[in-house]
Amino acid sequence: MRWKRQFLRCRADFFAGLTVALPLILTLAIVQWLFTTVSNLIGSVLFFLPHEITRNEAGRMHWYWSLAAITLTILLLTLLGRFARYLIGRKIIAMVDTLMSRVPLLNKIYLTVK
């Protein structure tokens, strides 16, 4: 009985620790994925800059370019949000929604995400 009680206590402690750590781990993983994805996308836009400036010896983008990519993304999303608040922006977004909902296969993904 004593071993069983200790096992149950250890199991409860493990799940309590998992409950505390899992959201933090998932958040950090999502932020890292987002940071890497955005910096890679923006890195392809920086094709006009020499690789010596944007990349290190391993071929990975320098951290400050990744930070610039995140900053640029935030700025662009803010501008898109401002644009979407006005009448012409809403009309263009409605046209894009209509177009995306008419494309086979893509419409399933787009409407689900939307």
KOLKEVO-464389 format. One record per atom (N, C-alpha, C): residue number from 1; atom name; x, y, z. Coordinates in Angstrom, 3 decimals. Example, Ala and Ser with C-alpha at 12.3 -4.5 7.8 and 13.67 -1.06 7.14 Angstrom:
REM residues 2
R  n  atom  x  y  z
R  1  N  13.190  -5.690  7.800;
R  1  CA  12.300  -4.500  7.800;
R  1  C  13.200  -3.300  7.800;
R  2  N  12.850  -2.250  7.080;
R  2  CA  13.670  -1.060  7.140;
R  2  C  12.900  0.030  7.870;
//
This chain:
REM residues 114
R  n  atom  x  y  z
R  1  N  0.809  -1.196  0.000;
R  1  CA  0.000  0.000  0.000;
R  1  C  0.852  1.260  0.000;
R  2  N  1.921  1.241  0.733;
R  2  CA  2.783  2.410  0.830;
R  2  C  3.387  2.750  -0.534;
R  3  N  3.815  1.725  -1.278;
R  3  CA  4.398  1.956  -2.599;
R  3  C  3.367  2.511  -3.566;
R  4  N  2.172  2.006  -3.431;
R  4  CA  1.109  2.470  -4.303;
R  4  C  0.819  3.953  -4.049;
R  5  N  0.791  4.344  -2.792;
R  5  CA  0.542  5.740  -2.439;
R  5  C  1.666  6.637  -2.963;
R  6  N  2.906  6.181  -2.830;
R  6  CA  4.036  6.960  -3.344;
R  6  C  3.985  7.065  -4.875;
R  7  N  3.612  5.956  -5.509;
R  7  CA  3.494  5.983  -6.960;
R  7  C  2.423  6.971  -7.399;
R  8  N  1.274  6.947  -6.730;
R  8  CA  0.196  7.868  -7.064;
R  8  C  0.607  9.321  -6.830;
R  9  N  1.365  9.567  -5.769;
R  9  CA  1.844  10.919  -5.497;
R  9  C  2.840  11.366  -6.573;
R  10  N  3.752  10.480  -6.948;
R  10  CA  4.726  10.809  -7.999;
R  10  C  4.011  11.061  -9.326;
R  11  N  3.013  10.249  -9.635;
R  11  CA  2.265  10.437  -10.866;
R  11  C  1.530  11.780  -10.864;
R  12  N  0.923  12.125  -9.741;
R  12  CA  0.228  13.409  -9.627;
R  12  C  1.219  14.565  -9.751;
R  13  N  2.398  14.426  -9.150;
R  13  CA  3.426  15.463  -9.269;
R  13  C  3.888  15.617  -10.711;
R  14  N  4.056  14.486  -11.393;
R  14  CA  4.484  14.528  -12.785;
R  14  C  3.470  15.280  -13.645;
R  15  N  2.190  14.954  -13.491;
R  15  CA  1.168  15.612  -14.295;
R  15  C  0.999  17.081  -13.919;
R  16  N  1.215  17.412  -12.666;
R  16  CA  1.177  18.820  -12.261;
R  16  C  2.321  19.584  -12.914;
R  17  N  3.513  18.983  -12.923;
R  17  CA  4.656  19.604  -13.590;
R  17  C  4.438  19.726  -15.084;
R  18  N  3.852  18.714  -15.677;
R  18  CA  3.543  18.745  -17.105;
R  18  C  2.530  19.842  -17.421;
R  19  N  1.550  19.998  -16.561;
R  19  CA  0.538  21.034  -16.751;
R  19  C  1.156  22.426  -16.697;
R  20  N  2.158  22.606  -15.861;
R  20  CA  2.822  23.897  -15.750;
R  20  C  3.779  24.122  -16.918;
R  21  N  4.528  23.103  -17.306;
R  21  CA  5.587  23.266  -18.308;
R  21  C  5.084  23.231  -19.746;
R  22  N  4.069  22.448  -20.029;
R  22  CA  3.634  22.255  -21.404;
R  22  C  3.201  23.543  -22.108;
R  23  N  2.378  24.395  -21.497;
R  23  CA  2.028  25.638  -22.186;
R  23  C  3.254  26.508  -22.497;
R  24  N  4.198  26.559  -21.578;
R  24  CA  5.414  27.340  -21.806;
R  24  C  6.228  26.752  -22.950;
R  25  N  6.394  25.451  -22.958;
R  25  CA  7.174  24.793  -24.009;
R  25  C  6.509  24.985  -25.369;
R  26  N  5.191  24.800  -25.430;
R  26  CA  4.481  24.972  -26.697;
R  26  C  4.555  26.417  -27.178;
R  27  N  4.427  27.367  -26.255;
R  27  CA  4.522  28.776  -26.636;
R  27  C  5.894  29.086  -27.209;
R  28  N  6.946  28.627  -26.553;
R  28  CA  8.303  28.868  -27.046;
R  28  C  8.529  28.198  -28.401;
R  29  N  7.985  26.993  -28.575;
R  29  CA  8.141  26.295  -29.856;
R  29  C  7.414  27.045  -30.974;
R  30  N  6.225  27.555  -30.690;
R  30  CA  5.477  28.303  -31.706;
R  30  C  6.187  29.600  -32.048;
R  31  N  6.700  30.301  -31.046;
R  31  CA  7.425  31.547  -31.293;
R  31  C  8.682  31.273  -32.114;
R  32  N  9.408  30.205  -31.781;
R  32  CA  10.608  29.866  -32.548;
R  32  C  10.237  29.522  -33.992;
R  33  N  9.180  28.733  -34.174;
R  33  CA  8.742  28.388  -35.533;
R  33  C  8.348  29.641  -36.299;
R  34  N  7.578  30.517  -35.664;
R  34  CA  7.152  31.749  -36.315;
R  34  C  8.344  32.623  -36.674;
R  35  N  9.275  32.763  -35.739;
R  35  CA  10.471  33.579  -35.962;
R  35  C  11.281  33.035  -37.128;
R  36  N  11.494  31.727  -37.163;
R  36  CA  12.273  31.099  -38.233;
R  36  C  11.552  31.207  -39.576;
R  37  N  10.271  30.943  -39.589;
R  37  CA  9.506  30.997  -40.827;
R  37  C  9.476  32.396  -41.411;
R  38  N  9.191  33.371  -40.571;
R  38  CA  9.126  34.748  -41.053;
R  38  C  10.497  35.215  -41.521;
R  39  N  11.538  34.892  -40.767;
R  39  CA  12.870  35.336  -41.178;
R  39  C  13.301  34.658  -42.475;
R  40  N  12.905  33.413  -42.692;
R  40  CA  13.228  32.746  -43.961;
R  40  C  12.463  33.372  -45.126;
R  41  N  11.198  33.710  -44.891;
R  41  CA  10.417  34.360  -45.944;
R  41  C  10.990  35.722  -46.285;
R  42  N  11.312  36.500  -45.268;
R  42  CA  11.875  37.821  -45.505;
R  42  C  13.291  37.677  -46.069;
R  43  N  13.999  36.633  -45.673;
R  43  CA  15.338  36.398  -46.200;
R  43  C  15.341  36.209  -47.702;
R  44  N  14.288  35.597  -48.209;
R  44  CA  14.209  35.435  -49.661;
R  44  C  13.937  36.763  -50.355;
R  45  N  13.365  37.715  -49.637;
R  45  CA  13.131  39.039  -50.198;
R  45  C  14.433  39.845  -50.220;
R  46  N  15.355  39.499  -49.344;
R  46  CA  16.625  40.227  -49.254;
R  46  C  17.660  39.694  -50.247;
R  47  N  17.202  39.202  -51.389;
R  47  CA  18.111  38.620  -52.376;
R  47  C  19.088  39.645  -52.939;
R  48  N  18.737  40.908  -52.880;
R  48  CA  19.596  41.945  -53.458;
R  48  C  20.783  42.284  -52.560;
R  49  N  20.761  41.841  -51.306;
R  49  CA  21.887  42.080  -50.408;
R  49  C  22.889  40.935  -50.524;
R  50  N  24.165  41.222  -50.431;
R  50  CA  25.170  40.151  -50.493;
R  50  C  25.016  39.181  -49.322;
R  51  N  25.313  37.927  -49.576;
R  51  CA  25.211  36.897  -48.533;
R  51  C  26.163  37.175  -47.372;
R  52  N  27.260  37.869  -47.627;
R  52  CA  28.196  38.169  -46.551;
R  52  C  27.554  39.068  -45.498;
R  53  N  26.603  39.873  -45.914;
R  53  CA  25.937  40.781  -44.977;
R  53  C  24.814  40.071  -44.228;
R  54  N  24.031  39.265  -44.926;
R  54  CA  22.836  38.680  -44.325;
R  54  C  23.053  37.301  -43.714;
R  55  N  24.059  36.579  -44.139;
R  55  CA  24.240  35.188  -43.687;
R  55  C  25.553  35.011  -42.940;
R  56  N  25.567  34.016  -42.043;
R  56  CA  26.804  33.676  -41.357;
R  56  C  27.515  32.539  -42.096;
R  57  N  28.569  32.008  -41.507;
R  57  CA  29.361  30.970  -42.178;
R  57  C  28.559  29.700  -42.446;
R  58  N  27.586  29.418  -41.577;
R  58  CA  26.782  28.204  -41.726;
R  58  C  25.647  28.393  -42.731;
R  59  N  25.506  29.595  -43.283;
R  59  CA  24.462  29.851  -44.246;
R  59  C  23.147  30.291  -43.628;
R  60  N  23.128  30.449  -42.306;
R  60  CA  21.906  30.886  -41.626;
R  60  C  21.900  32.404  -41.520;
R  61  N  20.717  32.964  -41.497;
R  61  CA  20.569  34.401  -41.426;
R  61  C  21.014  34.906  -40.054;
R  62  N  21.703  36.052  -40.036;
R  62  CA  22.110  36.661  -38.777;
R  62  C  20.878  37.024  -37.950;
R  63  N  21.032  37.000  -36.632;
R  63  CA  19.899  37.237  -35.740;
R  63  C  19.281  38.616  -35.944;
R  64  N  20.069  39.616  -36.267;
R  64  CA  19.508  40.960  -36.393;
R  64  C  18.663  41.090  -37.662;
R  65  N  18.963  40.305  -38.684;
R  65  CA  18.101  40.298  -39.859;
R  65  C  16.784  39.591  -39.535;
R  66  N  16.860  38.579  -38.688;
R  66  CA  15.629  37.914  -38.253;
R  66  C  14.771  38.876  -37.445;
R  67  N  15.408  39.660  -36.589;
R  67  CA  14.684  40.666  -35.814;
R  67  C  14.070  41.713  -36.747;
R  68  N  14.811  42.115  -37.759;
R  68  CA  14.277  43.058  -38.744;
R  68  C  13.091  42.438  -39.482;
R  69  N  13.157  41.146  -39.757;
R  69  CA  12.057  40.462  -40.436;
R  69  C  10.799  40.464  -39.576;
R  70  N  10.962  40.186  -38.298;
R  70  CA  9.812  40.196  -37.391;
R  70  C  9.234  41.606  -37.305;
R  71  N  10.100  42.605  -37.189;
R  71  CA  9.646  43.994  -37.108;
R  71  C  8.905  44.402  -38.386;
R  72  N  9.456  44.020  -39.531;
R  72  CA  8.812  44.323  -40.804;
R  72  C  7.455  43.636  -40.913;
R  73  N  7.365  42.415  -40.459;
R  73  CA  6.109  41.684  -40.489;
R  73  C  5.059  42.362  -39.618;
R  74  N  5.447  42.775  -38.424;
R  74  CA  4.521  43.476  -37.536;
R  74  C  4.043  44.773  -38.184;
R  75  N  4.969  45.494  -38.795;
R  75  CA  4.618  46.748  -39.478;
R  75  C  3.649  46.492  -40.637;
R  76  N  3.937  45.491  -41.458;
R  76  CA  3.073  45.184  -42.594;
R  76  C  1.685  44.729  -42.151;
R  77  N  1.613  43.918  -41.087;
R  77  CA  0.313  43.483  -40.585;
R  77  C  -0.483  44.651  -40.018;
R  78  N  0.214  45.588  -39.377;
R  78  CA  -0.450  46.782  -38.855;
R  78  C  -0.998  47.628  -39.999;
R  79  N  -0.203  47.802  -41.047;
R  79  CA  -0.667  48.559  -42.212;
R  79  C  -1.840  47.864  -42.903;
R  80  N  -1.788  46.551  -43.001;
R  80  CA  -2.894  45.793  -43.581;
R  80  C  -4.155  45.961  -42.747;
R  81  N  -4.004  45.925  -41.425;
R  81  CA  -5.146  46.140  -40.539;
R  81  C  -5.734  47.525  -40.691;
R  82  N  -4.891  48.530  -40.815;
R  82  CA  -5.368  49.902  -41.010;
R  82  C  -6.102  50.003  -42.352;
R  83  N  -5.519  49.408  -43.385;
R  83  CA  -6.121  49.421  -44.714;
R  83  C  -7.478  48.724  -44.696;
R  84  N  -7.582  47.622  -43.956;
R  84  CA  -8.810  46.830  -43.919;
R  84  C  -9.945  47.549  -43.204;
R  85  N  -9.648  48.543  -42.427;
R  85  CA  -10.673  49.269  -41.684;
R  85  C  -11.433  50.260  -42.552;
R  86  N  -10.894  50.611  -43.701;
R  86  CA  -11.534  51.599  -44.558;
R  86  C  -12.324  50.917  -45.665;
R  87  N  -13.241  51.656  -46.274;
R  87  CA  -14.184  51.100  -47.242;
R  87  C  -13.502  50.399  -48.408;
R  88  N  -12.523  51.023  -49.011;
R  88  CA  -11.862  50.401  -50.163;
R  88  C  -11.117  49.134  -49.739;
R  89  N  -10.535  49.159  -48.563;
R  89  CA  -9.851  47.968  -48.053;
R  89  C  -10.819  46.828  -47.823;
R  90  N  -11.983  47.142  -47.265;
R  90  CA  -12.999  46.106  -47.034;
R  90  C  -13.491  45.518  -48.357;
R  91  N  -13.636  46.365  -49.366;
R  91  CA  -14.093  45.870  -50.671;
R  91  C  -13.046  44.961  -51.315;
R  92  N  -11.783  45.351  -51.216;
R  92  CA  -10.711  44.508  -51.786;
R  92  C  -10.628  43.185  -51.037;
R  93  N  -10.750  43.232  -49.717;
R  93  CA  -10.712  41.995  -48.926;
R  93  C  -11.902  41.109  -49.282;
R  94  N  -13.062  41.680  -49.486;
R  94  CA  -14.234  40.891  -49.884;
R  94  C  -14.018  40.241  -51.246;
R  95  N  -13.375  40.960  -52.172;
R  95  CA  -13.078  40.382  -53.485;
R  95  C  -12.082  39.228  -53.355;
R  96  N  -11.064  39.401  -52.519;
R  96  CA  -10.081  38.325  -52.313;
R  96  C  -10.764  37.123  -51.670;
R  97  N  -11.658  37.361  -50.690;
R  97  CA  -12.400  36.261  -50.071;
R  97  C  -13.223  35.497  -51.102;
R  98  N  -13.896  36.231  -51.963;
R  98  CA  -14.708  35.596  -53.011;
R  98  C  -13.827  34.778  -53.950;
R  99  N  -12.719  35.358  -54.355;
R  99  CA  -11.801  34.656  -55.250;
R  99  C  -11.256  33.388  -54.596;
R  100  N  -10.837  33.499  -53.344;
R  100  CA  -10.261  32.341  -52.652;
R  100  C  -11.306  31.249  -52.420;
R  101  N  -12.561  31.642  -52.208;
R  101  CA  -13.597  30.635  -51.971;
R  101  C  -14.030  29.929  -53.248;
R  102  N  -13.623  30.433  -54.403;
R  102  CA  -13.972  29.801  -55.684;
R  102  C  -12.904  28.840  -56.201;
R  103  N  -11.726  28.862  -55.621;
R  103  CA  -10.636  27.997  -56.087;
R  103  C  -10.781  26.619  -55.427;
R  104  N  -10.936  25.567  -56.233;
R  104  CA  -11.077  24.228  -55.657;
R  104  C  -9.863  23.845  -54.807;
R  105  N  -10.095  23.098  -53.789;
R  105  CA  -9.122  22.612  -52.815;
R  105  C  -8.583  23.739  -51.941;
R  106  N  -8.180  24.834  -52.547;
R  106  CA  -7.697  25.973  -51.777;
R  106  C  -8.818  26.574  -50.939;
R  107  N  -10.050  26.517  -51.442;
R  107  CA  -11.160  27.100  -50.705;
R  107  C  -11.424  26.350  -49.404;
R  108  N  -11.200  25.060  -49.382;
R  108  CA  -11.397  24.286  -48.144;
R  108  C  -10.422  24.751  -47.066;
R  109  N  -9.184  24.906  -47.455;
R  109  CA  -8.163  25.353  -46.507;
R  109  C  -8.435  26.791  -46.069;
R  110  N  -8.693  27.658  -47.022;
R  110  CA  -8.886  29.078  -46.723;
R  110  C  -10.095  29.303  -45.819;
R  111  N  -11.211  28.671  -46.147;
R  111  CA  -12.425  28.865  -45.352;
R  111  C  -12.293  28.257  -43.959;
R  112  N  -11.563  27.163  -43.846;
R  112  CA  -11.332  26.568  -42.528;
R  112  C  -10.478  27.473  -41.664;
R  113  N  -9.434  28.008  -42.237;
R  113  CA  -8.553  28.894  -41.484;
R  113  C  -9.264  30.206  -41.151;
R  114  N  -10.052  30.681  -42.101;
R  114  CA  -10.788  31.937  -41.882;
R  114  C  -11.798  31.764  -40.775;
//
